[in-house]
């Protein structure tokens, strides 16, 4: 192998013979230098070219669905209207054809539409721009109006503007007009009058409506399931429905609400929502706080899931009722069922008589792990659902159906 000093000298010797004929530096470097030249020499040839800045790739729809988002700030703008045109009819042997400029098309509206396949607001972007209308044309041709832009939102979305609720999208297929499109401009044909037979005036299209909306998701379900961490709420939801929330042996396994559907005879369905665990002092932002309780505000009745294997399990019910009252007055007073879970453990059976004595006997003892006594819970759940439907019909409201 040639020493580095000799190779360097020979290389500069080759450059000394380029006195009378000197090609461009890139050509010299590309022709004379070996392919394994030092990176320093190669960097000289590309010093003039700037490196393109790295662009962040947008998240795919699959990755967006991994994250649960229950509030979003959205800027919506309606489409701009198309401009009117000022022109005159031109035809052989017709000297005074008159104005024939058409109007511009109206801008497209932006509409929020409920889609049952959407489960959170993670797929909603921070801003939306409606489709613009087309400009007018000759021969009194009107521009095409902008197409409607639909934003898919989940069931139970509240639309707020300036702290005021402007829409409650709680039914599948509900729509809300978020932003109006601008009106199209007028062509000079519109300004034709008896005292002005050749108008040249035309107007531009108007901009669309612009609004800042705050979207808040409140999960829609018949029953809401609350309890301490590791009380077995997710295991119970897996046992009575086809929902598959995460189950593990550490607290706060559930970080977002899950909805499971309980099927009965006659095609009757009851939706049960599972929310993250609540600990004492949650109203002071301990644990995961109480912000997620918005997802049980629409529930007609509640399930208090208690870990029967801990000492004094009745204190959990007292803490849960207190925390619910701190979030919303009257929330704990709704019809409810106390579910004493983990009856399969030996220490749980010893605590059952004391729990029923404290609560007046209104407690369903079961085991979500083994399926023991689940039938009693399902029957009681159906009874509360029928009572809730009857109460809604008596108030003149249409009950929720899945």
N, C-alpha and C positions, 0 to 999 in steps of 0.2 A: 504493500500500500504506500502511496506517495506521501511523504511528510507534509504537514499542513503548511510549513514555511515555503517549501519548494512549489507546492500547488498554488499558493497565493502569488508567488513571484511569476510563475508561468502564466497565470491568468492575467496579471497586469501587463505582462509582455505582449500578450495578444492584443490588448487594448491600445498599445503604443503604435501599432501598425495601422491605425485607422485615421491617419492624418489627412489624406486626400479624399477619402470616401467615408463619410460618417452617416450611417443609417440612424434611424430614430432609436432612442434608448430602449424602448420596449422590445424592438426588434433585435437589438444587440443582445439584450439579456436573454431573450428567448432562444437565440440561435447559438450563442457562445457558451452560456452557462450550462453545466450538467444538470440533470433532473434532480439530483440530490444536493442542490446548492443550499447554502445556509438560509434559514428562515429570514434573517435580517435583510439579505439581498432581495429575496422575493417580496418582502413587505414594501420595498421601495417602489416596485412597479405598480402597486395598488394603493399607494398613499393618497392619490387624488380622489379615489372613489369613496364616498361616505357609506357607512354601514347602515342598513335599514333598521329603524327601531323595531324592537320586538312588539308584536301586537297580541293582546290577550284574546284568546279564543272564547267566543260566547259559550256558556254552559248549554249542554244538550237538554232536551226535554226529560230524558231519563235521570240525569243528575239533578235537575231542578226538583224532581218529585221526591228526592231523598230528604229534603229539608222541609220542615213544616213551618209555614209562615201564616200567622193569623192577623196581621195588620200590615197595611201598605199605604204609602202616600203616592198618589198618581196624579200626574199632570196630563190633562186631556185637552186636545184642540180639535175643533171641527175643521173639515176641509175648506179651503178657500174657494170662493166662487170664481168661475171663469169670466174673463173680460169680454165686454161687448165689442163689436167691430163696426168701424165706420167705412163703408164702401158704397159704390153706386153700381146699378145694373148696367152691364155692358153687352150690347147685342148689335149686330149689323143692321143698318138702316133704322135704328131706333136711337135718336139723338138724346132724348131726355128719358132715360130709363128709371130714374128715381132711386132713392136709397134702398138698399137691400142687405144691410148689415144685420146679422142675427145676434140674439142675446147669448150670453155665456151660461153655462150650466151651473146649477147649484152645487155647493160643496157637500160632501158626504157627512152624515152624522156619525157619532161615536156612541155605541150602545153597549151597556153591560147586560149580559145574558147568563142566566143560571144554567150550569151544566152539571149533571149528576156524576159525571166521570171525573170531575175536578174535585180534589179533596182538600186543597189548601190554596193560599194566595201566592205560592212560590213561583208559579208560572206567569203571574201578572207583572208586567214591566213598569218602570217608573214613569214613563211618559208615552203617550200615543198621539199620533197625528192622523187626522182623517184624510180621505182621498179628495184631491182637488177636482173641481169641475173643469171641463174643457172650455176653451174659448169659442166664441161664436164664429160663424163663417159667412162666406158670400151666399147670395141667393136665399137670404132669410133662413139660413141653416142655424139652428140653435145648437149650442154645445151640449155634450152629454153630461148629465149630472154625476157627481162622485158616488162611488159605491159605499154602502154602509160598512162600517168597521165594527165588528162584534168582539167584545172582550169577554172571555169565558171566566166565570167566577163560580165558586162552590155554593151549595145550598146553605143559607143562613148568613149571607153577607150583608152587613150594614153599611150603608153609604152615608158618610157625614161630610158636611161642608161648613167650615167655621164653627165646629162644635155642635152643630145642629143636624139631627138625623133627617135626611131627605128621602131615603128609600130603605125598605127592608125587603130584601130578596130572599124570602124564606120558602118559596115554592119552586119546584122544578119548572123551568120554562119562563120564569119571571124575567122581565126586561125593564131597564131603566135608561132613559135618554140622557147620557152623560154630557154630551156637547153637541150643539147644533152646528150644522154646516152653514157657511156664508152664502148669501144670495148672489146669484149670477148678475153680471153687469148687463146694461141695456145697450143694444146696437142702435145705430142712427135711424133705423127703420121705426123704432119705438117713438122717436121724437117728430115723426112726420105729422104736420098739421096744415090747416088751410092757409095760415099766414106764414108757414115755413115749409115750402115744398122741397127744399134741398138741405136738410139738416146734416151737419157734419159732427154733431155731438155724439159721443158714446161714453159710457161710464165703466170703470173697472169693477171687477168682482170684489165683494166684501170679504174680509177675513172671517174665519170661523170662530165660534165661541170658545173661550179658553177658561178652564176651571181647574182648581186644585181640590181633589177629592181624597178623603181618607176612608179606606176600606177596612172594615173590622169583621172578622169571621167569628160567629157564634154557632158552634156545632148544633145541628138540629137532631134531637133524639127524644124518645118518649121517657126514658129513665136515665138518671145520672148516677154513676157509681163513685162514691168517695170513701176514703179510708186512709189509714196510716201507711207509710212505706212498708213493703213486705207483708202486708195483710192478706195478700192473695187475690187482689182485684183482677189482675191480668190473667191469672190461672182460672179464675171463675169465669171470666169472659170467654176464654178459650173453651171452657167446658160446656157452656150453654149456647155458643154460636160458632160460626165458622171463622171468626176473626182470629188472627194470629199475632197478638202483641208479644213483645220480647218478655221472657221470664228468666230471672236469674236470682242468685242467692245474695244479692247486695241491694241496698236501698236505692230508691229513685231509678229503678230500671225503666219505668215509663216516663218519657220526657215530652210526649205529645199525646193528645187525646186519640182514642181509638173507638170506633163505633162497630158494634156487632149486632147482627139481626137474629132474633130468636123466632123460629118458625113454629106456628101452631096449625091445627087442623082448620080447614075452611079457608086456607090461604091468608090467614091472619099473621101479621108480622109485628114484632115489637123491637124497636131500636134501643140499644143500651149503650151509653157512652162511658168510657173509662178515662179518667183524668189522672194526672200525676198525684203522688201521695202528699198528704198534708201533715205537718208536724205542729206541735204547740208553738205559738209565736209566729206563725206563717204570715199573719197580718202585719208583722214588723219586718217582713221580707226575709224571714228565716227559711232555710231550705230552698224550695223553688218559689216561695211566695204564694200569692193568691190570684195572680193575673190570669191563670188558666181556668179559673172558675167561671169565666164568661161562657165557657162551653157547656155549662149545665144550667145556665139561666133560663133557657127555653124548655127544660125538662119539666114534665108534669108531676113526676114523683121521683124519689131518691132511694138509693140502696146504700146503707151504712155498713160497710164491710169491716168486721172486727176480727182481730187475731185472738182467738180464744186460748191460745197457748201461753200468752203473757200474763203476769200477775195483774190482778184487778183490771180485766178487759173492759169493764163498763166505763172506766175513765176515758177511754178512747172516744166513746160516743159523746161524752160531755165536751171534750176538746173539739171534736168535729163540729158540733152544733155551735159552739162559741165562735169558731173561725168562720163558719158560714154566715153568722149574724154580723161579724165584723166586715165581711165583704158586701153583703146586701141584707137589709133588714127584712125579715120574713122568709128568707130562703130556707132556713132549717125547719120552718113550720109546715112545709109542704108534706103531703102524704109520703110515707117512707116505710122501708122494711129494714130491720136490723138483721144482718146476716153474720152469724158466728161461724167463722171459717176455721179449718184445721181441727175438726172434731176427731180425726183419726189419731191424733197424738194423745198419749195417756194423760198428760197434765191438763189438756183442754177439757176432757170429760169431767175433771174435778172442779173446774171453774164454771161449768154450765149452770148448775143450780143457783149459784150466787148471781150470775149475770141475769138470769130470768127473774130472780127475786128483785133485783134493782130496777129492771125495765118493765116489770109487771107481766112477765111471761111472753112478751111480744118479741121473740127472737127465734130465727130459724137456724138450727145447728146443722152444718153440712161440711163436706170435705170436697174441695175443688180438685184435689189430687186424685182421690179414689172414686169420686162421683157419688158418694154416699148422701142420700136425702136431697138430691137435686130436684126431684119431682115436686117436692113441697114448695121450693122456691119458684119453679116455673108456674105452678098453679096460682100462687100468690101474686106473681108478676102479671099474670093474665087478668086476675081480678082487678088489680089497680089500674091496668090499662083500660079495661071496660068502664070503670068508674070515671076515668079521665075523659074518655070519649063521650060519655053521657053528659058530663059537666060542660064540655066544649059545645056540644049540640044545644044544650039548654041556654048557653050564652049567645047562640046564633053564630058560632064560629065553625068553620070546617076543620075537623081534626086532621092531624098529620097522618098520611098514609105512605107506606113504603112499598 
